Amino acid sequence: MAGKRKRNNSWEYAVRCKKLLPKPLTFTFSDEAEGDAYIAKLEALLERGILPQELAEHGMNLLTVRDAIRAYQKAIAVPDTDIRLLNRLESITDGIGATRLTSIDYPWAERWISQMKQEKALSPVTIRHYVGALARCFDWMTRRHYASLAVNPLRSLPKSYAKYNDDDANAVEMQGIAVPIAEERDRRPSAKELALCQAILNKEKPASKERPLALTWQAALECIFELAPETAMRLSEMFTLEYAQIDLPQRTIFLDKTKNGDKRQVPLSSTAKEILNRYIHLVKTGERGMEGFQFTAGAFFPWPSATALERRKTTAKLSAQFARVFAAAGCPDLHFHDLRHEGTCRFYERTTLSDIQIAKITGHKDLRMLKRYANLRASDLAEKLW
């Protein structure tokens, strides 16, 4: 056990390990319980022959959640979505940034989630996003053997942690706020709706308007709209494409800018290949609103996406543009992301690919997300029974 002594209003600890440490290390804590907890974790790692990362990096000591987030974002390429979520944590849960890592345990995780429910009334989906982003940060810390966080308690949460229990619901209702409900969006556009949207993109006059919608880069919008249900790609994955990422002879798209940061390959159906070939022809001939754009700079679509800020702005701009198209087509409740949902459904309906193979195409990290899609295949099988 490390030696410790009280000095004025603080506690000083001296840790020795001849095999791993060239000289004793001294730590000072204002709280004895916190110091005991940290030193216990540190000694457990040293006994296993593990030199914690903060010691190996010459005194780098991550003390708070804020320290951990900053070090995590500096050390590896964190996806844009996780950066935004982690940077917002302090605005949605007071004091989390200053929370000492030595106090992070399972009860803390439960209290943090209750705070997001009872004080902020966040939806279950939003809560899962925040917990997922911070859990990935804590995973990085545990992999690097930081003694200040030897175990990630967020990975021990039950599957239903984001759902509202009676206490959560009562606390929210007392504020006069409706209790958020976890609803899985299950919207699929019909063939008729897709045709109506395509007509609007083709600059046909909406029934409720006096003239067609003014659409900038018409052929590019059409290409993205048609490609989404054929590939199940996300909007940001498409508009950030570089020409070099598309291999038409091999019918493959290589994605390197995805939501979760992982690279993946997307196979192209014959229809998807035809969509891309048609778009390439229109760009080269400058038809259907593509005057002034060429592939010379490497970008496949004419929207800026070099920086995270540009990608966020382009995503918002295109989402609003497609919302106008869907409303004009008489489908105001349709979202662009529903086209990705439609594409995933088609993989189940039209192929014999396994869940794992489909997940590799769509980029779903958790196979549980694909369960509702798998029901489609079960329905197809049921139709073949007597």
ABEGO torsion letter per residue (X at the ends): XBBBBBBEABBBBBBBBAAABABBBBBBBABAAAAAAAAAAAAAAAAAGBBBAAAAAGGBBBABAAAAAAAAAAABBBBAAAAAAAAAAAAABBGAAABBAAABBAAAAAAAAAAAAAAAGBBAAAAAAAAAAAAAAAAAAAAAGBAABABBAAAABBAAAABBBAAAAAAAAAAGBBBBBBBBBABBBBAAAAAAAAAAAAGBBBAABABBBBBBGAAAAAAAAAAAAAAGBBAAAAAABBAAABBAAAGBBBBABBAAGBBBBBBBBAAAAAAAAAAAAAAAAGBGGABGBBAAAGBABABBAABAAAAAAAAAAAAAAAAAAAAAAGBAABBAAAAAAAAAAAAAAABABBAAAAAAAAGBABAAAAAAAAAAAAAAAAAABX
